[in-house]
């Protein structure tokens, strides 16, 4: 962030660059996952055998998140992205 702030000096007002009250924003991951749920299910089912990952259990875990049976969390992104990465590179 420091490098970015310094690069923006003279372009962006100092009052903006020096703000410390910045807040992140929520993104609608759960809704995104609901929209692509069939593709996610296919991805997890068609992932090659990944050592230390039970694809059926991962699919059930993700389905429970999307069905509201467990809180939706960062694990959803990790499961999907790791499965996709593994299928592409192994």
DRENVO-107545 format. One record per atom (N, C-alpha, C): residue number from 1; residue in one letter; x, y, z. Coordinates in steps of 0.2 Angstrom, whole numbers, always signed. Example, Ala and Ser with C-alpha at 12.3 -4.5 7.8 and 13.67 -1.06 7.14 Angstrom:
2
ATOM  1  a  +66  -28  +39 $
ATOM  1  a  +62  -22  +39 $
ATOM  1  a  +66  -16  +39 $
ATOM  2  s  +64  -11  +35 $
ATOM  2  s  +68  -5  +36 $
ATOM  2  s  +64  +0  +39 $
! end
This chain:
90
ATOM  1  x  +4  -6  +0 $
ATOM  1  x  +0  +0  +0 $
ATOM  1  x  +4  +6  +0 $
ATOM  2  x  +10  +6  +4 $
ATOM  2  x  +14  +12  +4 $
ATOM  2  x  +17  +14  -3 $
ATOM  3  x  +19  +9  -7 $
ATOM  3  x  +21  +10  -14 $
ATOM  3  x  +16  +13  -18 $
ATOM  4  x  +10  +10  -17 $
ATOM  4  x  +4  +13  -21 $
ATOM  4  x  +3  +20  -20 $
ATOM  5  x  +2  +21  -13 $
ATOM  5  x  +1  +28  -11 $
ATOM  5  x  +6  +33  -14 $
ATOM  6  x  +12  +31  -13 $
ATOM  6  x  +18  +36  -16 $
ATOM  6  x  +17  +37  -23 $
ATOM  7  x  +15  +31  -27 $
ATOM  7  x  +14  +32  -34 $
ATOM  7  x  +9  +36  -36 $
ATOM  8  x  +4  +37  -32 $
ATOM  8  x  -2  +41  -33 $
ATOM  8  x  -2  +48  -31 $
ATOM  9  x  +4  +50  -27 $
ATOM  9  x  +4  +57  -25 $
ATOM  9  x  +5  +61  -31 $
ATOM  10  x  +1  +67  -30 $
ATOM  10  x  +0  +72  -35 $
ATOM  10  x  -5  +70  -40 $
ATOM  11  x  -8  +64  -40 $
ATOM  11  x  -13  +62  -44 $
ATOM  11  x  -20  +61  -40 $
ATOM  12  x  -19  +58  -35 $
ATOM  12  x  -25  +58  -30 $
ATOM  12  x  -24  +62  -24 $
ATOM  13  x  -29  +66  -22 $
ATOM  13  x  -28  +71  -17 $
ATOM  13  x  -25  +67  -10 $
ATOM  14  x  -21  +71  -7 $
ATOM  14  x  -18  +68  -1 $
ATOM  14  x  -23  +66  +4 $
ATOM  15  x  -28  +70  +5 $
ATOM  15  x  -34  +68  +10 $
ATOM  15  x  -36  +61  +8 $
ATOM  16  x  -37  +59  +2 $
ATOM  16  x  -39  +52  +0 $
ATOM  16  x  -34  +47  +2 $
ATOM  17  x  -27  +49  +0 $
ATOM  17  x  -22  +44  +1 $
ATOM  17  x  -21  +43  +8 $
ATOM  18  x  -22  +48  +13 $
ATOM  18  x  -20  +47  +20 $
ATOM  18  x  -26  +44  +24 $
ATOM  19  x  -32  +43  +21 $
ATOM  19  x  -37  +41  +25 $
ATOM  19  x  -36  +34  +28 $
ATOM  20  x  -38  +33  +34 $
ATOM  20  x  -37  +27  +38 $
ATOM  20  x  -43  +24  +40 $
ATOM  21  x  -49  +27  +38 $
ATOM  21  x  -55  +24  +40 $
ATOM  21  x  -58  +20  +34 $
ATOM  22  x  -54  +18  +30 $
ATOM  22  x  -57  +14  +24 $
ATOM  22  x  -60  +7  +26 $
ATOM  23  x  -65  +5  +23 $
ATOM  23  x  -68  -1  +25 $
ATOM  23  x  -69  -6  +19 $
ATOM  24  x  -68  -12  +20 $
ATOM  24  x  -70  -17  +14 $
ATOM  24  x  -77  -17  +13 $
ATOM  25  x  -79  -21  +8 $
ATOM  25  x  -86  -22  +7 $
ATOM  25  x  -87  -29  +6 $
ATOM  26  x  -93  -31  +7 $
ATOM  26  x  -95  -38  +7 $
ATOM  26  x  -97  -40  -1 $
ATOM  27  x  -95  -46  -3 $
ATOM  27  x  -96  -48  -9 $
ATOM  27  x  -101  -54  -9 $
ATOM  28  x  -106  -55  -14 $
ATOM  28  x  -111  -60  -13 $
ATOM  28  x  -109  -67  -15 $
ATOM  29  x  -104  -69  -12 $
ATOM  29  x  -101  -76  -14 $
ATOM  29  x  -106  -81  -14 $
ATOM  30  x  -110  -81  -9 $
ATOM  30  x  -116  -87  -9 $
ATOM  30  x  -120  -86  -15 $
ATOM  31  x  -122  -80  -16 $
ATOM  31  x  -127  -80  -22 $
ATOM  31  x  -123  -82  -29 $
ATOM  32  x  -117  -80  -29 $
ATOM  32  x  -113  -82  -35 $
ATOM  32  x  -113  -90  -36 $
ATOM  33  x  -111  -93  -30 $
ATOM  33  x  -111  -100  -30 $
ATOM  33  x  -117  -103  -31 $
ATOM  34  x  -123  -100  -29 $
ATOM  34  x  -130  -103  -31 $
ATOM  34  x  -131  -103  -38 $
ATOM  35  x  -129  -98  -42 $
ATOM  35  x  -130  -97  -49 $
ATOM  35  x  -126  -102  -53 $
ATOM  36  x  -120  -104  -50 $
ATOM  36  x  -116  -109  -54 $
ATOM  36  x  -115  -115  -50 $
ATOM  37  x  -120  -117  -46 $
ATOM  37  x  -120  -123  -42 $
ATOM  37  x  -119  -129  -47 $
ATOM  38  x  -123  -130  -52 $
ATOM  38  x  -122  -136  -56 $
ATOM  38  x  -115  -137  -59 $
ATOM  39  x  -112  -132  -61 $
ATOM  39  x  -105  -132  -63 $
ATOM  39  x  -100  -134  -58 $
ATOM  40  x  -101  -131  -52 $
ATOM  40  x  -97  -133  -46 $
ATOM  40  x  -98  -140  -44 $
ATOM  41  x  -104  -143  -44 $
ATOM  41  x  -105  -150  -43 $
ATOM  41  x  -101  -154  -48 $
ATOM  42  x  -102  -152  -54 $
ATOM  42  x  -98  -156  -60 $
ATOM  42  x  -91  -156  -58 $
ATOM  43  x  -88  -150  -57 $
ATOM  43  x  -81  -149  -56 $
ATOM  43  x  -78  -154  -50 $
ATOM  44  x  -82  -154  -45 $
ATOM  44  x  -80  -158  -39 $
ATOM  44  x  -81  -165  -41 $
ATOM  45  x  -86  -167  -44 $
ATOM  45  x  -87  -174  -46 $
ATOM  45  x  -82  -176  -51 $
ATOM  46  x  -80  -172  -55 $
ATOM  46  x  -75  -174  -61 $
ATOM  46  x  -68  -172  -59 $
ATOM  47  x  -66  -170  -53 $
ATOM  47  x  -59  -169  -52 $
ATOM  47  x  -56  -176  -51 $
ATOM  48  x  -50  -176  -54 $
ATOM  48  x  -46  -182  -53 $
ATOM  48  x  -45  -184  -46 $
ATOM  49  x  -43  -190  -44 $
ATOM  49  x  -42  -192  -37 $
ATOM  49  x  -36  -187  -34 $
ATOM  50  x  -38  -183  -29 $
ATOM  50  x  -34  -178  -26 $
ATOM  50  x  -32  -182  -19 $
ATOM  51  x  -25  -183  -18 $
ATOM  51  x  -23  -185  -12 $
ATOM  51  x  -26  -181  -6 $
ATOM  52  x  -28  -184  -1 $
ATOM  52  x  -30  -181  +5 $
ATOM  52  x  -37  -177  +4 $
ATOM  53  x  -40  -177  -1 $
ATOM  53  x  -47  -174  -2 $
ATOM  53  x  -52  -179  -4 $
ATOM  54  x  -57  -180  +0 $
ATOM  54  x  -63  -184  -2 $
ATOM  54  x  -68  -180  -6 $
ATOM  55  x  -68  -181  -13 $
ATOM  55  x  -72  -177  -17 $
ATOM  55  x  -79  -177  -15 $
ATOM  56  x  -82  -183  -13 $
ATOM  56  x  -89  -183  -11 $
ATOM  56  x  -90  -180  -5 $
ATOM  57  x  -86  -180  +0 $
ATOM  57  x  -87  -176  +6 $
ATOM  57  x  -86  -169  +5 $
ATOM  58  x  -82  -167  +0 $
ATOM  58  x  -81  -160  -1 $
ATOM  58  x  -87  -157  -5 $
ATOM  59  x  -90  -161  -9 $
ATOM  59  x  -97  -159  -13 $
ATOM  59  x  -102  -159  -8 $
ATOM  60  x  -103  -163  -3 $
ATOM  60  x  -108  -163  +2 $
ATOM  60  x  -107  -157  +7 $
ATOM  61  x  -101  -156  +9 $
ATOM  61  x  -99  -150  +13 $
ATOM  61  x  -101  -143  +10 $
ATOM  62  x  -100  -143  +3 $
ATOM  62  x  -102  -137  -1 $
ATOM  62  x  -109  -136  -2 $
ATOM  63  x  -112  -142  -3 $
ATOM  63  x  -120  -142  -4 $
ATOM  63  x  -123  -140  +3 $
ATOM  64  x  -120  -142  +9 $
ATOM  64  x  -123  -140  +15 $
ATOM  64  x  -122  -133  +16 $
ATOM  65  x  -117  -130  +14 $
ATOM  65  x  -116  -122  +14 $
ATOM  65  x  -121  -119  +10 $
ATOM  66  x  -122  -121  +4 $
ATOM  66  x  -127  -118  -1 $
ATOM  66  x  -134  -119  +1 $
ATOM  67  x  -136  -125  +5 $
ATOM  67  x  -142  -126  +7 $
ATOM  67  x  -144  -123  +14 $
ATOM  68  x  -139  -119  +17 $
ATOM  68  x  -140  -116  +23 $
ATOM  68  x  -139  -120  +29 $
ATOM  69  x  -137  -126  +28 $
ATOM  69  x  -136  -131  +34 $
ATOM  69  x  -130  -130  +38 $
ATOM  70  x  -125  -126  +35 $
ATOM  70  x  -119  -124  +39 $
ATOM  70  x  -118  -117  +36 $
ATOM  71  x  -114  -113  +40 $
ATOM  71  x  -113  -106  +38 $
ATOM  71  x  -108  -106  +31 $
ATOM  72  x  -110  -101  +27 $
ATOM  72  x  -106  -101  +21 $
ATOM  72  x  -99  -97  +23 $
ATOM  73  x  -94  -100  +21 $
ATOM  73  x  -87  -97  +22 $
ATOM  73  x  -82  -98  +17 $
ATOM  74  x  -76  -96  +19 $
ATOM  74  x  -70  -96  +14 $
ATOM  74  x  -69  -103  +11 $
ATOM  75  x  -71  -108  +15 $
ATOM  75  x  -69  -115  +13 $
ATOM  75  x  -72  -116  +6 $
ATOM  76  x  -78  -113  +4 $
ATOM  76  x  -81  -114  -2 $
ATOM  76  x  -76  -112  -8 $
ATOM  77  x  -73  -106  -8 $
ATOM  77  x  -69  -104  -13 $
ATOM  77  x  -63  -109  -13 $
ATOM  78  x  -60  -110  -7 $
ATOM  78  x  -54  -115  -7 $
ATOM  78  x  -55  -121  -10 $
ATOM  79  x  -61  -125  -9 $
ATOM  79  x  -63  -131  -12 $
ATOM  79  x  -63  -131  -19 $
ATOM  80  x  -67  -126  -22 $
ATOM  80  x  -68  -125  -29 $
ATOM  80  x  -61  -123  -32 $
ATOM  81  x  -58  -118  -30 $
ATOM  81  x  -52  -116  -33 $
ATOM  81  x  -46  -121  -33 $
ATOM  82  x  -46  -125  -27 $
ATOM  82  x  -40  -130  -27 $
ATOM  82  x  -42  -136  -32 $
ATOM  83  x  -48  -138  -32 $
ATOM  83  x  -51  -143  -36 $
ATOM  83  x  -49  -141  -44 $
ATOM  84  x  -51  -135  -45 $
ATOM  84  x  -50  -133  -52 $
ATOM  84  x  -42  -132  -54 $
ATOM  85  x  -38  -130  -49 $
ATOM  85  x  -31  -129  -50 $
ATOM  85  x  -28  -136  -51 $
ATOM  86  x  -30  -141  -47 $
ATOM  86  x  -27  -148  -47 $
ATOM  86  x  -29  -151  -54 $
ATOM  87  x  -35  -150  -56 $
ATOM  87  x  -38  -153  -62 $
ATOM  87  x  -34  -150  -68 $
ATOM  88  x  -32  -144  -68 $
ATOM  88  x  -28  -141  -73 $
ATOM  88  x  -21  -143  -74 $
ATOM  89  x  -18  -144  -68 $
ATOM  89  x  -11  -145  -68 $
ATOM  89  x  -8  -152  -66 $
ATOM  90  x  -13  -156  -64 $
ATOM  90  x  -11  -163  -63 $
ATOM  90  x  -16  -168  -67 $
! end
